[in-house]
Amino acid sequence: MWILEWLPNWVFGVIFFGGFLGLLATYALKFIPFLSTYRIPIQLLSVIALCFGTYMLGAIADNNAWMKKVKEVEAKVAKAEVESAKENIKIVEKVVKKIEVVKVQGAEVIKYIDREVVKYDTIFAPGGACEIPKEFIQAHNDAAKVPE
Amino acid sequence: MKYLAPLLLIILTGCSTVVPVTQRFPAVPQKLTEKCPPLKMLEDSPKLSDVSKTITQNYTAYNECAVRNTAWIEWYESQKTIYESITK
């Protein structure tokens, strides 16, 4: 609330009590000439001050309650950001480890192929007894192709 | 009365408050944003070992991609839980 940022809170307390005292004075201190002469304007100003003061004191209480909630949420957000960062680190570490395992496994299989499968290359060579049919290659490549 | 109405209006405009708390959406780890590579194709008249190697490389690429995809799901679930804990 902009008005609360401009003025200190005690100003509204003073306005409230000023209004209250002004109103009280017009009833209790009728014998004072100034108060009896300007009774109606003083009462009117006092009522306005009382209403404004009440409204603003309520607003201050409401503002304080909201500020408390804001502080609570800020603390929760800060905690969540820390947790989020920790979780990110955990996930990245897990991914790096798993990908490493996958790569090692792939490399092992390639080594095995170079050692064992290579022996059958001549049998399965083009023009050989067990030539790999073109249809097989076509089927593989069609399956590996990314659909557009 | 003509002075009272604008006064009340000015006071009420004080009620328009901007919520000062902002929460940034957490950034995804770069490791998870890597795209899956396209699968390798077989060349014409390949050797059996080449076929076998290409298939192995494709399986490896798939497995790497699957790891990242699983991590994406895990990342989303955990961040969602953390995010929802703020509003509770």
gemmi code that builds the backbone of each chain (N, CA, C; Angstrom):
import gemmi

chains = {
    "A": [
        ("MET", (0.860, -1.186, 0.000), (0.000, 0.000, 0.000), (0.898, 1.239, 0.000)),
        ("TRP", (0.753, 2.045, -1.052), (1.693, 3.158, -1.241), (1.695, 4.151, -0.077)),
        ("ILE", (0.493, 4.387, 0.498), (0.406, 5.398, 1.568), (1.207, 4.969, 2.803)),
        ("LEU", (1.314, 3.643, 2.996), (2.072, 3.130, 4.156), (3.576, 3.265, 3.935)),
        ("GLU", (3.951, 3.330, 2.660), (5.379, 3.498, 2.369), (5.801, 4.960, 2.539)),
        ("TRP", (4.846, 5.863, 2.363), (5.149, 7.296, 2.478), (5.218, 7.758, 3.933)),
        ("LEU", (4.252, 7.265, 4.702), (4.128, 7.767, 6.076), (4.435, 6.666, 7.083)),
        ("PRO", (5.052, 7.037, 8.217), (5.282, 6.017, 9.240), (3.955, 5.600, 9.894)),
        ("ASN", (3.930, 4.398, 10.429), (2.678, 3.839, 10.970), (2.110, 4.663, 12.125)),
        ("TRP", (3.003, 5.259, 12.904), (2.509, 5.965, 14.085), (1.629, 7.162, 13.731)),
        ("VAL", (1.793, 7.724, 12.522), (0.980, 8.870, 12.076), (-0.513, 8.501, 12.107)),
        ("PHE", (-0.809, 7.284, 11.682), (-2.216, 6.854, 11.628), (-2.778, 6.606, 13.032)),
        ("GLY", (-1.905, 6.182, 13.926), (-2.306, 6.034, 15.340), (-2.653, 7.401, 15.929)),
        ("VAL", (-1.816, 8.382, 15.576), (-2.054, 9.753, 16.074), (-3.378, 10.295, 15.514)),
        ("ILE", (-3.610, 10.053, 14.222), (-4.867, 10.521, 13.592), (-6.073, 9.872, 14.273)),
        ("PHE", (-5.965, 8.557, 14.526), (-7.064, 7.822, 15.164), (-7.347, 8.389, 16.565)),
        ("PHE", (-6.296, 8.499, 17.367), (-6.495, 8.979, 18.746), (-6.872, 10.459, 18.782)),
        ("GLY", (-6.360, 11.230, 17.780), (-6.753, 12.643, 17.670), (-8.246, 12.765, 17.427)),
        ("GLY", (-8.744, 11.936, 16.504), (-10.180, 11.930, 16.203), (-11.000, 11.524, 17.408)),
        ("PHE", (-10.512, 10.487, 18.074), (-11.219, 9.962, 19.255), (-11.277, 11.024, 20.353)),
        ("LEU", (-10.132, 11.661, 20.611), (-10.074, 12.683, 21.658), (-10.899, 13.917, 21.285)),
        ("GLY", (-10.853, 14.273, 19.989), (-11.625, 15.427, 19.508), (-13.118, 15.210, 19.723)),
        ("LEU", (-13.554, 14.003, 19.377), (-14.978, 13.673, 19.536), (-15.373, 13.684, 21.014)),
        ("LEU", (-14.491, 13.104, 21.812), (-14.738, 13.028, 23.262), (-14.790, 14.439, 23.857)),
        ("ALA", (-13.878, 15.267, 23.383), (-13.777, 16.625, 23.920), (-15.042, 17.441, 23.639)),
        ("THR", (-15.634, 17.270, 22.452), (-16.842, 18.050, 22.105), (-18.028, 17.689, 22.996)),
        ("TYR", (-17.976, 16.477, 23.590), (-19.051, 16.071, 24.515), (-18.685, 16.403, 25.968)),
        ("ALA", (-17.437, 16.083, 26.315), (-17.047, 16.206, 27.719), (-16.628, 17.622, 28.122)),
        ("LEU", (-16.086, 18.381, 27.165), (-15.555, 19.704, 27.535), (-16.356, 20.835, 26.867)),
        ("LYS", (-17.673, 20.760, 27.036), (-18.557, 21.751, 26.396), (-18.352, 23.154, 26.972)),
        ("PHE", (-17.869, 23.194, 28.208), (-17.730, 24.489, 28.896), (-16.583, 25.345, 28.326)),
        ("ILE", (-15.697, 24.732, 27.549), (-14.609, 25.526, 26.935), (-15.216, 26.286, 25.752)),
        ("PRO", (-15.091, 27.607, 25.705), (-15.765, 28.413, 24.669), (-15.422, 27.988, 23.238)),
        ("PHE", (-14.134, 27.746, 22.943), (-13.721, 27.370, 21.578), (-14.440, 26.092, 21.121)),
        ("LEU", (-14.487, 25.106, 22.013), (-15.092, 23.815, 21.672), (-16.598, 23.927, 21.469)),
        ("SER", (-17.237, 24.769, 22.260), (-18.694, 24.906, 22.115), (-19.049, 25.690, 20.838)),
        ("THR", (-18.179, 26.653, 20.477), (-18.461, 27.454, 19.269), (-18.299, 26.611, 17.994)),
        ("TYR", (-17.187, 25.876, 17.947), (-16.895, 25.085, 16.728), (-17.206, 23.595, 16.918)),
        ("ARG", (-18.209, 23.323, 17.689), (-18.532, 21.931, 18.039), (-18.782, 21.058, 16.798)),
        ("ILE", (-19.647, 21.524, 15.914), (-20.032, 20.711, 14.742), (-18.839, 20.471, 13.811)),
        ("PRO", (-18.090, 21.509, 13.398), (-16.926, 21.227, 12.531), (-15.898, 20.319, 13.198)),
        ("ILE", (-15.687, 20.526, 14.511), (-14.709, 19.669, 15.220), (-15.206, 18.218, 15.234)),
        ("GLN", (-16.500, 18.048, 15.473), (-17.063, 16.686, 15.495), (-16.918, 16.020, 14.114)),
        ("LEU", (-17.212, 16.818, 13.098), (-17.130, 16.290, 11.726), (-15.693, 15.863, 11.402)),
        ("LEU", (-14.744, 16.753, 11.728), (-13.326, 16.427, 11.474), (-12.880, 15.221, 12.298)),
        ("SER", (-13.380, 15.171, 13.548), (-13.007, 14.057, 14.431), (-13.526, 12.733, 13.895)),
        ("VAL", (-14.758, 12.744, 13.395), (-15.340, 11.502, 12.839), (-14.541, 11.065, 11.609)),
        ("ILE", (-14.203, 12.056, 10.756), (-13.410, 11.720, 9.560), (-12.047, 11.141, 9.979)),
        ("ALA", (-11.418, 11.796, 10.948), (-10.107, 11.330, 11.428), (-10.217, 9.938, 12.038)),
        ("LEU", (-11.307, 9.725, 12.779), (-11.536, 8.420, 13.420), (-11.710, 7.316, 12.361)),
        ("CYS", (-12.531, 7.641, 11.355), (-12.774, 6.660, 10.281), (-11.477, 6.378, 9.508)),
        ("PHE", (-10.786, 7.439, 9.140), (-9.546, 7.280, 8.373), (-8.507, 6.506, 9.194)),
        ("GLY", (-8.404, 6.872, 10.467), (-7.452, 6.194, 11.354), (-7.772, 4.721, 11.505)),
        ("THR", (-9.065, 4.419, 11.686), (-9.485, 3.013, 11.825), (-9.149, 2.237, 10.554)),
        ("TYR", (-9.493, 2.865, 9.423), (-9.237, 2.213, 8.134), (-7.739, 1.929, 7.957)),
        ("MET", (-6.923, 2.948, 8.258), (-5.491, 2.799, 8.037), (-4.843, 1.834, 9.032)),
        ("LEU", (-5.351, 1.819, 10.285), (-4.791, 0.865, 11.259), (-5.121, -0.568, 10.829)),
        ("GLY", (-6.332, -0.718, 10.279), (-6.715, -2.039, 9.734), (-5.820, -2.413, 8.571)),
        ("ALA", (-5.568, -1.411, 7.717), (-4.703, -1.654, 6.556), (-3.291, -2.036, 6.990)),
        ("ILE", (-2.796, -1.375, 8.065), (-1.444, -1.689, 8.573), (-1.396, -3.134, 9.070)),
        ("ALA", (-2.450, -3.520, 9.805), (-2.498, -4.899, 10.326), (-2.526, -5.892, 9.163)),
        ("ASP", (-3.331, -5.569, 8.157), (-3.445, -6.435, 6.971), (-2.109, -6.509, 6.232)),
        ("ASN", (-1.483, -5.338, 6.081), (-0.189, -5.277, 5.402), (0.865, -6.109, 6.144)),
        ("ASN", (0.851, -6.003, 7.467), (1.811, -6.773, 8.270), (1.595, -8.279, 8.097)),
        ("ALA", (0.292, -8.654, 8.081), (-0.023, -10.081, 7.908), (0.480, -10.568, 6.558)),
        ("TRP", (0.291, -9.740, 5.511), (0.754, -10.122, 4.174), (2.275, -10.183, 4.095)),
        ("MET", (2.918, -9.203, 4.746), (4.382, -9.190, 4.730), (4.942, -10.443, 5.400)),
        ("LYS", (4.241, -10.881, 6.463), (4.667, -12.105, 7.156), (4.559, -13.309, 6.208)),
        ("LYS", (3.422, -13.338, 5.481), (3.232, -14.439, 4.519), (4.293, -14.390, 3.421)),
        ("VAL", (4.598, -13.172, 2.961), (5.610, -13.011, 1.910), (6.956, -13.545, 2.391)),
        ("LYS", (7.314, -13.215, 3.631), (8.587, -13.694, 4.197), (8.604, -15.226, 4.245)),
        ("GLU", (7.459, -15.807, 4.654), (7.369, -17.277, 4.719), (7.572, -17.891, 3.332)),
        ("VAL", (6.885, -17.290, 2.332), (7.005, -17.829, 0.965), (8.425, -17.638, 0.427)),
        ("GLU", (9.026, -16.490, 0.741), (10.411, -16.244, 0.289), (11.356, -17.303, 0.859)),
        ("ALA", (11.140, -17.633, 2.139), (11.979, -18.656, 2.774), (11.767, -20.006, 2.094)),
        ("LYS", (10.492, -20.306, 1.774), (10.190, -21.579, 1.101), (10.819, -21.626, -0.292)),
        ("VAL", (10.740, -20.490, -1.001), (11.314, -20.436, -2.365), (12.831, -20.645, -2.304)),
        ("ALA", (13.468, -19.982, -1.338), (14.925, -20.115, -1.208), (15.294, -21.574, -0.915)),
        ("LYS", (14.521, -22.214, -0.020), (14.769, -23.620, 0.327), (14.556, -24.514, -0.905)),
        ("ALA", (13.486, -24.206, -1.649), (13.178, -25.002, -2.845), (14.274, -24.863, -3.893)),
        ("GLU", (14.838, -23.671, -4.031), (15.908, -23.465, -5.021), (17.149, -24.290, -4.666)),
        ("VAL", (17.432, -24.362, -3.367), (18.580, -25.167, -2.917), (18.308, -26.646, -3.198)),
        ("GLU", (17.090, -27.089, -2.841), (16.718, -28.494, -3.072), (16.772, -28.829, -4.555)),
        ("SER", (16.261, -27.881, -5.372), (16.229, -28.084, -6.821), (17.649, -28.247, -7.369)),
        ("ALA", (18.550, -27.397, -6.912), (19.946, -27.471, -7.380), (20.578, -28.804, -6.970)),
        ("LYS", (20.296, -29.243, -5.716), (20.841, -30.529, -5.239), (20.321, -31.677, -6.101)),
        ("GLU", (19.015, -31.610, -6.389), (18.375, -32.664, -7.192), (18.985, -32.708, -8.593)),
        ("ASN", (19.240, -31.519, -9.167), (19.859, -31.449, -10.498), (21.216, -32.146, -10.505)),
        ("ILE", (22.013, -31.855, -9.477), (23.353, -32.464, -9.392), (23.227, -33.986, -9.321)),
        ("LYS", (22.278, -34.450, -8.472), (22.076, -35.903, -8.305), (21.712, -36.557, -9.638)),
        ("ILE", (20.775, -35.928, -10.356), (20.305, -36.495, -11.628), (21.426, -36.498, -12.666)),
        ("VAL", (22.169, -35.403, -12.750), (23.256, -35.325, -13.738), (24.319, -36.390, -13.444)),
        ("GLU", (24.650, -36.543, -12.155), (25.650, -37.569, -11.789), (25.183, -38.962, -12.208)),
        ("LYS", (23.874, -39.212, -11.958), (23.318, -40.520, -12.319), (23.376, -40.736, -13.836)),
        ("VAL", (23.003, -39.695, -14.597), (23.005, -39.790, -16.067), (24.419, -40.044, -16.581)),
        ("VAL", (25.378, -39.289, -16.057), (26.772, -39.440, -16.512), (27.252, -40.873, -16.265)),
        ("LYS", (26.936, -41.403, -15.070), (27.359, -42.775, -14.733), (26.725, -43.789, -15.674)),
        ("LYS", (25.403, -43.650, -15.874), (24.692, -44.627, -16.710), (25.170, -44.575, -18.156)),
        ("ILE", (25.385, -43.359, -18.677), (25.849, -43.231, -20.064), (27.248, -43.841, -20.214)),
        ("GLU", (28.055, -43.675, -19.195), (29.390, -44.268, -19.197), (29.284, -45.795, -19.289)),
        ("VAL", (28.355, -46.355, -18.494), (28.147, -47.814, -18.509), (27.689, -48.260, -19.896)),
        ("VAL", (26.754, -47.509, -20.483), (26.241, -47.856, -21.816), (27.375, -47.820, -22.847)),
        ("LYS", (28.221, -46.794, -22.757), (29.336, -46.656, -23.716), (30.334, -47.797, -23.574)),
        ("VAL", (30.629, -48.136, -22.316), (31.576, -49.236, -22.063), (31.008, -50.537, -22.614)),
        ("GLN", (29.712, -50.748, -22.354), (29.058, -51.960, -22.844), (29.123, -52.028, -24.380)),
        ("GLY", (28.846, -50.903, -25.035), (28.911, -50.844, -26.505), (30.314, -51.129, -27.010)),
        ("ALA", (31.294, -50.543, -26.334), (32.693, -50.740, -26.735), (33.099, -52.206, -26.575)),
        ("GLU", (32.605, -52.840, -25.521), (32.914, -54.263, -25.294), (32.359, -55.118, -26.432)),
        ("VAL", (31.130, -54.796, -26.829), (30.496, -55.568, -27.911), (31.268, -55.365, -29.212)),
        ("ILE", (31.704, -54.143, -29.471), (32.482, -53.864, -30.696), (33.780, -54.687, -30.683)),
        ("LYS", (34.401, -54.753, -29.499), (35.638, -55.548, -29.386), (35.361, -57.011, -29.706)),
        ("TYR", (34.218, -57.491, -29.169), (33.814, -58.883, -29.406), (33.603, -59.120, -30.905)),
        ("ILE", (32.942, -58.153, -31.551), (32.699, -58.271, -33.007), (34.030, -58.340, -33.751)),
        ("ASP", (34.948, -57.458, -33.370), (36.269, -57.431, -34.031), (37.024, -58.737, -33.811)),
        ("ARG", (36.736, -59.400, -32.707), (37.452, -60.633, -32.374), (36.763, -61.883, -32.945)),
        ("GLU", (35.430, -61.947, -32.820), (34.703, -63.177, -33.162), (33.895, -63.090, -34.461)),
        ("VAL", (33.125, -62.044, -34.616), (32.214, -61.959, -35.783), (33.016, -61.794, -37.079)),
        ("VAL", (34.142, -61.106, -36.950), (35.018, -60.872, -38.100), (35.373, -62.182, -38.842)),
        ("LYS", (35.405, -63.271, -38.091), (35.765, -64.578, -38.674), (34.784, -64.999, -39.775)),
        ("TYR", (33.538, -64.481, -39.649), (32.500, -64.895, -40.609), (32.357, -63.925, -41.781)),
        ("ASP", (33.192, -62.922, -41.821), (33.083, -61.903, -42.879), (33.197, -62.502, -44.271)),
        ("THR", (34.134, -63.438, -44.430), (34.340, -64.008, -45.777), (33.138, -64.836, -46.220)),
        ("ILE", (32.526, -65.563, -45.275), (31.357, -66.400, -45.642), (30.189, -65.514, -46.083)),
        ("PHE", (30.060, -64.378, -45.347), (28.915, -63.491, -45.614), (29.273, -62.364, -46.596)),
        ("ALA", (30.434, -62.448, -47.199), (30.864, -61.389, -48.129), (30.005, -61.411, -49.399)),
        ("PRO", (29.906, -60.281, -50.103), (29.121, -60.256, -51.347), (29.663, -61.290, -52.350)),
        ("GLY", (28.767, -62.069, -52.910), (29.176, -63.126, -53.826), (29.515, -64.417, -53.113)),
        ("GLY", (29.547, -64.401, -51.782), (29.861, -65.585, -50.996), (28.652, -66.497, -50.846)),
        ("ALA", (28.859, -67.583, -50.114), (27.788, -68.573, -49.934), (26.586, -67.991, -49.200)),
        ("CYS", (26.869, -67.164, -48.189), (25.783, -66.586, -47.360), (25.766, -65.072, -47.482)),
        ("GLU", (25.708, -64.589, -48.704), (25.700, -63.130, -48.920), (24.500, -62.482, -48.216)),
        ("ILE", (24.776, -61.357, -47.594), (23.679, -60.655, -46.909), (22.761, -60.080, -47.984)),
        ("PRO", (21.512, -60.462, -47.958), (20.631, -59.980, -49.040), (20.401, -58.467, -48.964)),
        ("LYS", (20.224, -57.873, -50.147), (19.991, -56.426, -50.204), (18.721, -56.045, -49.453)),
        ("GLU", (17.755, -56.960, -49.453), (16.478, -56.699, -48.778), (16.697, -56.495, -47.273)),
        ("PHE", (17.660, -57.256, -46.734), (17.968, -57.134, -45.305), (18.511, -55.727, -45.006)),
        ("ILE", (19.430, -55.296, -45.875), (20.037, -53.967, -45.696), (18.976, -52.881, -45.865)),
        ("GLN", (18.126, -53.075, -46.866), (17.049, -52.114, -47.132), (16.115, -52.012, -45.912)),
        ("ALA", (15.762, -53.187, -45.368), (14.846, -53.214, -44.215), (15.476, -52.500, -43.010)),
        ("HIS", (16.754, -52.766, -42.796), (17.453, -52.122, -41.672), (17.467, -50.613, -41.836)),
        ("ASN", (17.849, -50.168, -43.023), (17.974, -48.725, -43.260), (16.625, -48.011, -43.213)),
        ("ASP", (15.591, -48.677, -43.671), (14.253, -48.080, -43.618), (13.814, -47.916, -42.159)),
        ("ALA", (14.154, -48.904, -41.358), (13.765, -48.855, -39.940), (14.545, -47.772, -39.186)),
        ("ALA", (15.796, -47.559, -39.616), (16.656, -46.587, -38.922), (16.382, -45.147, -39.360)),
        ("LYS", (15.678, -45.019, -40.485), (15.433, -43.679, -41.036), (14.436, -42.912, -40.162)),
        ("VAL", (14.735, -41.641, -39.935), (13.807, -40.806, -39.150), (12.681, -40.346, -40.066)),
        ("PRO", (11.421, -40.629, -39.692), (10.323, -40.174, -40.556), (10.263, -38.653, -40.627)),
        ("GLU", (10.003, -38.122, -41.820), (9.981, -36.656, -41.982), (8.584, -36.106, -41.741)),
    ],
    "B": [
        ("MET", (-19.047, 16.424, -0.153), (-19.196, 15.102, -0.781), (-18.329, 14.993, -2.032)),
        ("LYS", (-18.256, 16.140, -2.815), (-17.454, 16.081, -4.045), (-15.950, 15.932, -3.760)),
        ("TYR", (-15.537, 16.314, -2.528), (-14.132, 16.142, -2.155), (-13.891, 14.768, -1.548)),
        ("LEU", (-14.959, 14.261, -0.914), (-14.840, 12.983, -0.198), (-14.644, 11.799, -1.167)),
        ("ALA", (-15.385, 11.846, -2.284), (-15.324, 10.742, -3.257), (-13.918, 10.556, -3.832)),
        ("PRO", (-13.268, 11.643, -4.341), (-11.890, 11.445, -4.846), (-10.931, 11.002, -3.755)),
        ("LEU", (-11.153, 11.503, -2.520), (-10.283, 11.119, -1.397), (-10.359, 9.610, -1.142)),
        ("LEU", (-11.612, 9.101, -1.128), (-11.803, 7.652, -0.919), (-11.163, 6.861, -2.054)),
        ("LEU", (-11.296, 7.394, -3.249), (-10.724, 6.714, -4.425), (-9.203, 6.626, -4.307)),
        ("ILE", (-8.607, 7.734, -3.874), (-7.142, 7.759, -3.721), (-6.707, 6.748, -2.664)),
        ("ILE", (-7.463, 6.714, -1.566), (-7.107, 5.773, -0.484), (-7.231, 4.330, -0.973)),
        ("LEU", (-8.309, 4.063, -1.726), (-8.527, 2.689, -2.198), (-7.479, 2.242, -3.207)),
        ("THR", (-6.920, 3.190, -3.949), (-5.878, 2.785, -4.917), (-4.661, 2.228, -4.187)),
        ("GLY", (-4.546, 2.573, -2.922), (-3.453, 2.037, -2.109), (-3.553, 0.540, -1.924)),
        ("CYS", (-4.755, 0.003, -2.167), (-4.952, -1.442, -1.976), (-4.349, -2.264, -3.109)),
        ("SER", (-3.998, -1.606, -4.223), (-3.421, -2.370, -5.334), (-1.961, -2.680, -5.012)),
        ("THR", (-1.723, -3.912, -4.627), (-0.383, -4.316, -4.202), (0.201, -5.328, -5.180)),
        ("VAL", (1.465, -5.177, -5.486), (2.139, -6.149, -6.350), (2.803, -7.184, -5.442)),
        ("VAL", (2.560, -8.477, -5.741), (3.162, -9.524, -4.916), (4.665, -9.538, -5.166)),
        ("PRO", (5.481, -9.345, -4.148), (6.916, -9.188, -4.370), (7.697, -10.507, -4.514)),
        ("VAL", (7.041, -11.656, -4.323), (7.775, -12.921, -4.382), (7.730, -13.479, -5.800)),
        ("THR", (8.902, -13.738, -6.348), (8.944, -14.356, -7.678), (9.741, -15.650, -7.605)),
        ("GLN", (9.239, -16.634, -8.313), (9.946, -17.909, -8.339), (10.350, -18.228, -9.766)),
        ("ARG", (11.633, -18.441, -9.948), (12.121, -18.755, -11.289), (11.959, -20.243, -11.564)),
        ("PHE", (11.580, -20.575, -12.789), (11.477, -21.992, -13.151), (12.886, -22.559, -13.201)),
        ("PRO", (13.110, -23.688, -12.536), (14.490, -24.201, -12.496), (15.021, -24.564, -13.878)),
        ("ALA", (16.289, -24.298, -14.079), (16.918, -24.597, -15.376), (17.206, -26.092, -15.492)),
        ("VAL", (16.981, -26.612, -16.661), (17.233, -28.042, -16.905), (18.731, -28.254, -17.053)),
        ("PRO", (19.284, -29.302, -16.438), (20.718, -29.566, -16.637), (21.013, -29.763, -18.126)),
        ("GLN", (22.119, -29.190, -18.569), (22.462, -29.228, -19.991), (22.598, -30.661, -20.529)),
        ("LYS", (23.022, -31.538, -19.635), (23.212, -32.943, -20.026), (21.912, -33.561, -20.553)),
        ("LEU", (20.791, -33.075, -20.028), (19.494, -33.648, -20.425), (18.944, -33.018, -21.703)),
        ("THR", (19.528, -31.906, -22.123), (18.970, -31.216, -23.299), (19.643, -31.653, -24.606)),
        ("GLU", (20.582, -32.587, -24.491), (21.241, -33.069, -25.717), (20.255, -33.891, -26.542)),
        ("LYS", (20.230, -33.631, -27.823), (19.299, -34.356, -28.689), (19.816, -35.762, -28.997)),
        ("CYS", (18.875, -36.669, -29.288), (19.282, -38.027, -29.654), (19.850, -37.998, -31.076)),
        ("PRO", (20.986, -38.685, -31.292), (21.572, -38.660, -32.651), (20.762, -39.547, -33.597)),
        ("PRO", (20.835, -39.255, -34.908), (20.127, -40.138, -35.853), (20.820, -41.504, -35.906)),
        ("LEU", (20.054, -42.534, -36.194), (20.640, -43.889, -36.228), (21.504, -44.057, -37.483)),
        ("LYS", (22.493, -44.945, -37.357), (23.408, -45.150, -38.488), (22.780, -46.112, -39.505)),
        ("MET", (23.126, -45.892, -40.757), (22.615, -46.742, -41.840), (23.701, -47.734, -42.277)),
        ("LEU", (23.256, -48.797, -42.898), (24.227, -49.763, -43.437), (24.654, -49.313, -44.840)),
        ("GLU", (25.912, -49.542, -45.139), (26.382, -49.201, -46.491), (25.995, -50.336, -47.453)),
        ("ASP", (26.127, -50.091, -48.715), (25.836, -51.152, -49.692), (26.897, -52.240, -49.592)),
        ("SER", (26.467, -53.466, -49.727), (27.349, -54.648, -49.656), (28.275, -54.614, -48.440)),
        ("PRO", (27.729, -54.565, -47.262), (28.598, -54.496, -46.076), (29.094, -55.875, -45.654)),
        ("LYS", (30.139, -55.837, -44.858), (30.637, -57.088, -44.272), (29.749, -57.420, -43.081)),
        ("LEU", (29.734, -58.670, -42.666), (28.888, -59.066, -41.523), (29.283, -58.300, -40.264)),
        ("SER", (30.594, -58.120, -40.093), (31.058, -57.403, -38.901), (30.606, -55.936, -38.923)),
        ("ASP", (30.535, -55.359, -40.131), (30.062, -53.970, -40.238), (28.580, -53.858, -39.869)),
        ("VAL", (27.827, -54.858, -40.339), (26.391, -54.892, -40.003), (26.235, -54.971, -38.492)),
        ("SER", (26.991, -55.897, -37.942), (26.933, -56.123, -36.493), (27.342, -54.864, -35.711)),
        ("LYS", (28.371, -54.200, -36.210), (28.852, -52.974, -35.530), (27.813, -51.849, -35.619)),
        ("THR", (27.243, -51.711, -36.813), (26.246, -50.636, -36.979), (25.057, -50.864, -36.051)),
        ("ILE", (24.619, -52.115, -35.985), (23.480, -52.436, -35.106), (23.858, -52.148, -33.645)),
        ("THR", (25.057, -52.537, -33.269), (25.518, -52.288, -31.889), (25.576, -50.785, -31.592)),
        ("GLN", (26.106, -50.033, -32.548), (26.200, -48.562, -32.346), (24.801, -47.938, -32.228)),
        ("ASN", (23.885, -48.471, -33.012), (22.513, -47.943, -32.925), (21.875, -48.283, -31.573)),
        ("TYR", (22.119, -49.480, -31.106), (21.579, -49.875, -29.789), (22.197, -49.008, -28.687)),
        ("THR", (23.487, -48.762, -28.832), (24.173, -47.908, -27.834), (23.574, -46.497, -27.841)),
        ("ALA", (23.350, -45.982, -29.055), (22.757, -44.637, -29.173), (21.362, -44.610, -28.549)),
        ("TYR", (20.599, -45.686, -28.796), (19.255, -45.755, -28.209), (19.349, -45.795, -26.684)),
        ("ASN", (20.235, -46.632, -26.173), (20.351, -46.767, -24.708), (20.757, -45.440, -24.055)),
        ("GLU", (21.664, -44.712, -24.699), (22.064, -43.393, -24.170), (20.870, -42.448, -24.158)),
        ("CYS", (20.123, -42.507, -25.242), (18.953, -41.641, -25.370), (17.906, -42.010, -24.314)),
        ("ALA", (17.755, -43.291, -24.091), (16.776, -43.769, -23.090), (17.172, -43.314, -21.688)),
        ("VAL", (18.470, -43.329, -21.416), (18.956, -42.862, -20.100), (18.589, -41.394, -19.911)),
        ("ARG", (18.820, -40.601, -20.961), (18.508, -39.162, -20.866), (17.005, -38.927, -20.739)),
        ("ASN", (16.235, -39.727, -21.459), (14.777, -39.587, -21.397), (14.253, -39.933, -19.998)),
        ("THR", (14.767, -41.004, -19.438), (14.368, -41.408, -18.084), (14.747, -40.318, -17.083)),
        ("ALA", (15.934, -39.751, -17.293), (16.394, -38.673, -16.401), (15.498, -37.438, -16.521)),
        ("TRP", (15.054, -37.160, -17.746), (14.131, -36.035, -17.977), (12.872, -36.230, -17.142)),
        ("ILE", (12.306, -37.434, -17.196), (11.070, -37.740, -16.457), (11.331, -37.582, -14.958)),
        ("GLU", (12.453, -38.128, -14.518), (12.810, -38.048, -13.097), (12.991, -36.580, -12.680)),
        ("TRP", (13.657, -35.812, -13.555), (13.888, -34.387, -13.268), (12.561, -33.644, -13.120)),
        ("TYR", (11.656, -33.905, -14.062), (10.350, -33.234, -14.028), (9.597, -33.594, -12.753)),
        ("GLU", (9.569, -34.891, -12.426), (8.829, -35.343, -11.236), (9.383, -34.699, -9.966)),
        ("SER", (10.716, -34.692, -9.852), (11.321, -34.141, -8.629), (11.121, -32.625, -8.540)),
        ("GLN", (11.248, -31.934, -9.675), (11.063, -30.469, -9.659), (9.617, -30.109, -9.378)),
        ("LYS", (8.707, -30.931, -9.874), (7.270, -30.709, -9.638), (6.974, -30.847, -8.143)),
        ("THR", (7.545, -31.876, -7.537), (7.334, -32.103, -6.100), (7.879, -30.918, -5.299)),
        ("ILE", (9.073, -30.458, -5.676), (9.685, -29.316, -4.967), (8.837, -28.065, -5.158)),
        ("TYR", (8.397, -27.833, -6.390), (7.605, -26.638, -6.692), (6.286, -26.645, -5.918)),
        ("GLU", (5.663, -27.818, -5.886), (4.367, -27.912, -5.190), (4.506, -27.759, -3.680)),
        ("SER", (5.687, -28.093, -3.161), (5.893, -27.964, -1.707), (5.858, -26.489, -1.280)),
        ("ILE", (6.118, -25.574, -2.208), (6.101, -24.131, -1.876), (4.679, -23.656, -1.631)),
        ("THR", (3.770, -24.106, -2.480), (2.397, -23.609, -2.398), (1.571, -24.312, -1.320)),
        ("LYS", (2.117, -25.389, -0.743), (1.369, -26.106, 0.313), (1.414, -25.333, 1.622)),
    ],
}
model = gemmi.Model(1)
for chain_id, residues in chains.items():
    chain = gemmi.Chain(chain_id)
    for i, (resn, *xyz) in enumerate(residues, 1):
        res = gemmi.Residue()
        res.name, res.seqid = resn, gemmi.SeqId(i, " ")
        for name, pos in zip(("N", "CA", "C"), xyz):
            atom = gemmi.Atom()
            atom.name, atom.element = name, gemmi.Element(name[0])
            atom.pos, atom.b_iso = gemmi.Position(*pos), 0.0
            res.add_atom(atom)
        chain.add_residue(res)
    model.add_chain(chain)
structure = gemmi.Structure()
structure.add_model(model)
structure.setup_entities()
